[in-house]
């Protein structure tokens, strides 16, 4: 827990590493909760007094390929610039047009790991799959019986 607004006002940097298994919501989306996530928060105040935090996070996440159902190592790198707003503050009109910055309402204390986890979850692919793989093949079945062939057999018995 940290005061992100104070971090931005002072232009400080916070960095760390956390095991993937400690990020419970992220673990639910992974095939294997292995490895660690490196993260960094860099605070900044612009000339107008607006407070920003640059968030960087890196991890190699193990997802399940939706084509072959095998493990897929997804090199995940997140970089996001966040405009810090007090709870209840309106988003400035000029920021509505800016796609390079996301606004974030922050309480006096913010859970950094929850914020890192949110950004990683948002960066996951909708349908993870290898660039080149084959779907699994049924073993032990030489020829699959078509449902239409079964219907044809039933029709002949009537």
C-alpha positions in Angstrom: 0.0 0.0 0.0 1.4 3.4 -1.0 0.2 7.0 -1.6 0.5 7.3 -5.3 -0.2 11.0 -5.3 2.7 11.6 -2.9 4.9 9.4 -5.1 4.0 11.5 -8.2 4.4 14.8 -6.4 7.9 13.8 -5.3 8.8 12.2 -8.6 9.8 9.0 -6.8 10.2 5.5 -8.2 9.1 2.2 -6.7 10.1 -1.1 -8.1 9.9 -4.7 -7.1 9.3 -8.3 -8.0 6.4 -10.5 -7.0 5.8 -14.2 -7.6 3.0 -14.9 -10.1 1.3 -17.2 -7.6 0.6 -14.2 -5.2 -1.6 -12.6 -7.8 -4.8 -14.7 -7.3 -7.0 -13.2 -10.0 -4.2 -13.6 -12.6 -3.5 -17.2 -11.5 -7.1 -18.1 -12.5 -6.3 -17.1 -16.1 -3.1 -19.1 -16.3 -2.3 -22.7 -17.1 0.6 -22.6 -14.6 1.4 -20.0 -12.0 5.2 -20.0 -12.4 7.7 -17.2 -12.5 7.6 -13.7 -11.3 6.4 -10.3 -12.3 8.8 -7.3 -12.3 7.1 -3.9 -11.9 8.0 -0.3 -11.6 6.1 2.9 -10.8 7.6 6.2 -11.7 5.9 9.3 -10.4 5.7 12.7 -12.2 4.1 16.1 -11.9 3.7 18.1 -15.1 3.9 21.9 -15.6 0.1 22.2 -14.9 0.4 20.4 -11.6 -1.3 17.2 -12.8 0.0 14.0 -11.2 1.0 11.0 -13.3 2.5 7.6 -12.7 4.2 5.5 -15.4 3.6 1.8 -14.8 5.8 -0.8 -16.3 5.3 -4.6 -15.7 7.1 -7.6 -17.2 6.5 -11.3 -16.9 6.5 -14.5 -18.9 3.1 -16.0 -18.3 2.1 -19.6 -19.0 -1.2 -19.7 -20.8 -3.1 -22.5 -22.5 -3.1 -22.5 -26.3 -6.7 -22.6 -27.4 -5.8 -24.6 -30.5 -3.5 -27.4 -29.4 -4.3 -27.1 -25.6 -0.6 -27.1 -24.7 1.4 -24.6 -22.7 2.1 -21.2 -24.3 4.7 -18.9 -22.8 3.3 -15.4 -23.3 6.0 -12.7 -22.9 3.9 -9.9 -21.3 5.1 -6.3 -21.1 2.8 -3.6 -20.0 3.6 0.1 -20.1 0.8 2.5 -19.1 0.7 6.2 -18.1 -1.9 6.9 -15.5 -3.3 10.4 -14.6 -4.0 10.3 -10.9 -7.4 11.8 -9.8 -8.9 12.2 -6.4 -12.0 10.1 -5.8 -15.0 12.1 -7.2 -12.8 14.5 -9.4 -14.0 14.9 -12.9 -11.8 13.8 -15.8 -10.4 17.0 -17.4 -11.9 17.6 -20.9 -8.5 17.6 -22.6 -7.7 14.1 -21.3 -10.8 12.7 -22.9 -9.1 13.1 -26.3 -5.8 11.7 -25.1 -5.5 7.9 -25.8 -2.0 7.8 -24.4 -3.1 8.3 -20.8 -5.6 6.5 -18.6 -7.2 8.2 -15.7 -7.2 6.5 -12.3 -9.1 7.5 -9.2 -6.9 6.8 -6.2 -7.6 6.6 -2.5 -5.0 8.0 -0.1 -3.5 4.5 -0.1 -3.3 2.3 -3.2 -2.5 -1.4 -3.4 0.3 -1.5 -6.0 0.1 -5.3 -6.5 -3.7 -5.1 -7.3 -2.9 -2.3 -9.8 -0.2 -4.4 -11.5 -2.5 -7.4 -11.6 -5.3 -5.3 -13.2 -2.9 -4.2 -15.9 -1.6 -7.7 -16.6 -5.2 -9.1 -16.8 -6.1 -6.4 -19.3 -3.1 -7.2 -21.5 -3.9 -11.0 -21.8 -4.9 -12.1 -25.3 -8.6 -13.1 -25.7 -7.7 -16.3 -27.4 -4.1 -17.3 -26.7 -2.6 -19.6 -29.3 0.8 -20.5 -30.8 1.6 -19.1 -34.2 2.0 -22.6 -35.6 0.4 -25.6 -34.0 -2.2 -28.3 -34.7 -5.3 -29.2 -32.9 -5.2 -32.4 -30.8 -5.9 -35.6 -32.7 -8.1 -38.4 -31.3 -6.1 -41.5 -30.8 -7.4 -45.0 -31.2 -10.2 -44.1 -33.6 -9.4 -44.9 -37.2 -12.5 -43.4 -38.7 -15.1 -41.2 -37.0 -18.7 -42.1 -37.8 -20.7 -39.3 -39.2 -24.0 -38.5 -37.5 -25.5 -38.5 -41.0 -24.3 -42.0 -41.6 -26.1 -43.1 -38.4 -29.3 -41.4 -39.5 -29.0 -43.1 -42.9 -28.8 -46.5 -41.2 -31.8 -45.8 -39.0 -33.9 -44.6 -42.0 -33.2 -47.9 -43.9 -34.6 -49.9 -40.9 -38.0 -48.4 -41.0 
